[in-house]
């Protein structure tokens, strides 16, 4: 084990009491699911969460709420007010970095027993906190041929504002391809990645289809997926676990900034076995221009196509190594220099690595004796990352120099690990979920805890 790790673990086992956990939520009649995107309000006074049940999903979730970090006051931001168990459902909420606005998953308003909430039957909704309860549908939806440029044909989810608040990215499943899969038996319900930009409202014809809807932003897919990637190639069949690179992107060799998204793309090795690898997609500033590959809106037999200038490229090549594959959600430093990801080291232990989006150079950051249990979260200055190891939250120094990789335990070890770690914008507070037993000892609930790391 790294000698800095040994020294720091010994020292900090004595100082954990200085960083006392505080249980922020205390209503055991519901769950407080942070989900793990950007849950702190821009002023760091509130935490955003959904109330999906522990044993259920977003289709069973009715409200998006926030809780005051100091007082524990709860405010309901949005309530579906629909008791149906088939949807619409809401969840996975994320704050804008500079406005009192939130984005979250919203099932289709026409959800029913015959057409329930599904991956390909949902959309993104923005709520302005100055107009609580009023949904602004982000991405237009058009499942009636001919389709509409700027609209999508399925379901968006895992929405995330860019660091400057000017874009929203998401993962996506396509309803048209799902219908084609059901007819042909070929696996075509593939997950991919898209973005939305406020360049104008998108209107669609929804007079004869109650699953169609207008959207306030222009939306496109930016990552190309194929059902059967060629073995040994950079073709992918699945794209997810994505994150914006930097506040504005990454700086290229010519000193210009490139907006981009990092993600895990599933390739196939020489034996045809699926392997997730780290990819980057460069996103053009103008997303309303079609490429030579086909129309933005797609066809009856093809996915919507990425816009002109969208370029995806592979960063890692682990397919033929002893321990192939990368795992977990990617997290990127604000300066755009590092993408944090997890994979097994030479001993078969899951560690955190950094990779550069420009030259693909990778370094191992952690050196633990057992698996790192969560993705990394960056502090605002890029000097530290936080993650879960041995059921505790760990602070790791990632500044260049002799302290690089030095770790610090900041929460007591628990039989159940903390999840959904989120860091305040000023870097002074970490919030997270723990599943705890209710006051009556009859069931388990997700509650929110916080800890000061100032």
N, C-alpha and C positions, 0 to 999 in steps of 0.2 A: 504494500500500500504506500501511496505517496506520503513522505514524512511530514509534510505540512498538514495533510489530512489528519494524521494520527495526533499531532500536537494540538490542532485546533479542536478536535473532538474531545480530547481529555480536558482542555481548558474550559470549553463551553458547556460541558456537562455540569460544571459548577456554577455557571452564570445564567442558566435558563430561566431562573426565577425572576430575573430582571426584565424579562419579556413575557409578561403574564397574559395568557389568553383571556379574552372577555367575550362572553356569549352575548351577542347583540339581539338576536331574535328569541322570543320565548313563548310563542303561540304554538302549542303542540297539536292544534287542530289542522294544521296545514304544513306544507313544505316550503322552504325558502331556497330555491335552486338558482345559484349564481350562474351556472352554465359555463362560465370561464372566458368570456370575451372581454369587453370593456364595460365593467359594471359600475365604476365610480362616475358620479356626475362631474362635469368640468370643474366645479369648485370643490370637489372632494367631500361634500357634505352629505351625500346620499349614495346608497347602494341599490342597484337595480337587480331584480330577480323575477322569476316566474314561480307559479305555485303548482307545478305538475306533481302528481303523487309519486311516491317512491316506486310503487309497483306498476305505474302507468306511464303514459307518454304524453306528448304535446296535445294529442287529440282530446285528452281528458283534462287539460289545463284551461281555466277560464279567465285568469287575471294576470296582468303585468303590474307589478307593484314596486315601490321603493321604500327603503327604511333609512331613517336619519342615523348617521354614524355615531352621533353623540347621545341623542335622546331616545333612540329606538322608535320614534314616531313612524307610523306606517301610512303611506298614501297610495291609493289605488289609481294607477295611471290609465288603465284600460280594462274593461270588463266585457266579455263577449255577450253576457246576459242570455246565453243560450244553454239550456240544460241538456241538450242532446249529447249522448255518449259517442256519436259518430263524427263529431266535429261541430263547429270549425276548429276550435282549439287554437291556443296561442303559446308562444314560448321562445326561449333562446334570445333574450333581449340584450341590446348593446347600446351604450350611450354615444352620442356625437362627442368629439373631443373639444368642441368649442361652442356648442349651442345646447340649450335645454330641450333636446330632442332625442327620442329613442327609436330604434328600429328593431322589429321582432318578426318571427314567423306568425302568419295568420292563415288558417285553413280557409278553403273557399266558403263563401257565405251560403252557397247552395248545398252544403254538405248534408247528406241524408244516409239512411241505412243502405240504400242502393248505391250511393256514390259517397262513401265516407272519406274522411281525411286520409290522404296518402302522400308519399314523398313527391309524387308528380301532380298533386292537387293542393297546392298551397302557394302563398305569395309573401312578399315583404310589406309590412305596414309601418309607417312613421307616425308617431304621435308627438305633437308639440305640447310641452307641458303648460303652455299658456292656453291650450284648448284641450283639456283632458277629455279622453273618451272619444275624440274625433279621429277616425282612421284615415290616413292618407296612403293610398295604395301605391307603393313604389313602382313595381314592375307591371306593365300592361300584360294581359294574358289573352292570347288568340289561338284557339284550337279549331277554328273553322277555316278551311282552305278557300281562297288563297290567304296565306298568313301575312302578317304586318311587320315590316322592318321596325326595330326598336321595341317590339313586343316579344314575349317568349311563349312557349306552348306547354309549360309543365308546372314545376314547383321549385321555388327558390327557398334557401334555408341557410343557416349559419351566417347571417348577414354581419358585415363589419365595415364601419366607416374607415376611410383612409386617415392617416395621421393629420392631414390638413382639413379634414371634414368635407372635401369636395367630391369624393367618390364613395360608393358603397359596393363591396364585393360580396359574393355568395357562392355556395355550391348549388347544384341544380340537377334535377331529373326531368326527363322529357316525356310528356303524356302521349305524344304522337308515336314516339319510338316504343313506348310501352304497349300501345295498341298493336303496333306492327309485331312486336315480340309475341304477344298473345296469339296473333294469327299464324305466325310462321314457326314458332318454337325456337327461333334463334335468339340468343341472349343480346338484347339491344337496350335494355333499361340500364344504361351506363351513367355513372355520376361524373359530372364535369364542373367547370368553374366559369362564372360570368361576372360582369360588372355593370353598374348603373351610374349614369352621370346626368346632372340636371341641365340638359341642353334643350328641353322642351317636352311638353306633355305628349303622350302617345295615345291616340284615340283608335279604338277598334270597333268593328261591327258586332254588337252583342245583343241586338234586338231579338235574334232567334236562338241564342245560346246563352243560358244563364251562368255558364262557366267562364265566359269571356268577360274581361274587365279592362277599363282604361287605367293608365299609369301616369304618375306625375314626372317620372324620370325615363330617359332612354336607356334600354337594357340590351346587352349582347352577351354571347358566350365568347370566351377568349382562349379556351383550351380545347384542342381537338382530341377526341377519343375514338377508338375503333374497337369493334367487338373481338377481333382476333389479331392481336399484335404479332408481327413477324418476330420469331425467336431471334434474340441477339440484336434487335433493332431498338430505336428510341421511341417506337410507337407505344402508346399506352391505352389501357382499357378502362382506367379508373383514375380520377383526379379529385383529391380532397385534402384535409388536414392543412389548409392553406392559411396564409398570413400576408398582409402587406409588408413589403420590404421598405424600411425606413419611413420617415415622416413624408418625404417627397419622392422616395425611390432610392436608387443607388447612383453614385457618381461614376460616370464612365471615364475612360482614359483621356477623352478630350475635355474633361471637366464639366460636361453637360450632365443633367440629371435625367434619369430614365425611370418612369413610374413602372412598377413591376410587382408581381405577386409570386411568392414562393409556395410550392405545394409538393405533395407526394404523388407521383405518377406511377402506376403499376405497369411495368414492362414484363417481358418473358425472357428467361435465360435460355441458354442453348438447348436445354431439355424441355422447354415449353412451360416451365414452372413460373407462376406469377411472383414478381419481386417488386416491392415499393422502393422507388428511388426519389431523391430530391431533384426537383425541377424548378425552373424559373420561367415565367412568361412575361415578356416585355409588352407593355400595353401602350398603344398610340394615344396621343391626346385627342385625336379625332376618331371617334368610334362609330360614326354613321356611314362609313364608306365600305362597300363590299370588296372582298378580295377576288382573285381569279378562281378561287376554289368553290365559290358559290354564293348565293344570296345570304344576307344576314339572318333572314327569317327562316331559312331552310326550306325543305320540300316535304312532300308526303312520305318520302323514303329516306330522308337524310336529316341529320341534326341541323339546327341553326349553325351558320359558319362564323368563325372569328373574323373581325374586321381587318381591313387592309393594314398591314404594319404590325399585327400581333405576332410575336415570335416566341415559341416555346423551345427551351433547351434544357438538356440534362446536365446536372452537376455531379452526382455521385455515380459510381460504377462498382456496385458490390455483388453483382449477379453471380460471378464465378469465384467469389471468395469463400472462406470456410464458414462464415456466418453472414449470408446475404440478407439484404433488406434494411430499410430504415422504418422507424415507427413513430407514432404519436403526432400531435399537432406541432407544426413548425412555429417558431417565434423569432422575430427579427429585431435587431437593435435599431434605435431611432436614427442613427447616422447612416443606416443602410449598408454597413460594412460586414455584418455577420448575420448568418442564419443559424439559429440553434436547432439541432435535431438530435434524435436518439438512435443509436444502433448498438449492436454488440461489439465489444472490443475483442482483442485477440484471445481472451480467456473465456469468451462467451457470456460476458456480463454486460448488461445494458448500461451504457454511459451517455453523457451529453457531449456532443461534438459541435464545433463551429465550422461553417463553410462560407467562403466568399462568393457573392453573386457575380463577381467580375471574372475571377480567374479559376474558381472552383477548388482553391486550396483549402484543405480540411485539417483541423487540429482536434485532438482529444482534450476535453476540458476537465472532466471528472475522472476520478480513479478510485471508485468505491469497490468494496469487496462483495457487494451484492447489487441487484438491479436498482437503478434509478426508477422511481415509480410514476413520475409525471413529466410533462413538458416543462421547459424553462420559462420563467417570467422575468423580464428585464426591468431593472430600476431605470428611472428617466435619464440618468446621466450615462448609462451604459457601463457603470463600474462593477455592478453586481448582477447575478442572476439568482432566482429563488426556484426551488423545486422540492419534491417530496422524495425522501430516501429513508428507509427503515421506519416508516410510518411517522416521520417528523419532517417539518419544513426546514430546509437547509438554505443558508445564505452562502454564496460562493463568489469569491473575488475574481473578476475577469479583467482587471486592469493589467496591462503589460508590466512585467517586472517580476521580482522574486516572490511576490505574494500571489501571483496568478495560480488559481486552482485551490487556494486556501479556503477551507470551509468552516462553517459556524452553525451549530444547532440552535434554532430559535423557538422551537416548540417542544413540549414534552412528548415523549413517545407514547402512543396510544394504541390500543388493540385494533382500532379502526383508523386507517390513514385519512388525513385531511384531503379534500378534493376541491377542484375549481378555485385554485389560488388566483387572486386578482390583487393588483398593486395600485395604490392611489396615484394620481397624476403627479403629486409632489414627492412621491417615493417614501412617505413617512408611515403609511399604514398598509398592512396586508390583511385582506379579508379572505375567508375560505369557508367551505362547508364541512360540517361533521355530521354523520348520521348518529343520532343519540336516542336514548330511550325516553319515552314520554314520562311525564310526572306520574302517570298511573301504571307505568311498567307494562303496558299492553301492546304497544307498537313502537316502531322506530320512525323518526322523522329527520329530514335534513334541516339543520339550523345554521345560522350564520354566526361565525366567530370573527374576532378581529384581534390584531396584535400590533403594537407600536414597534417600528424598527428605526425610529428616528435616532 
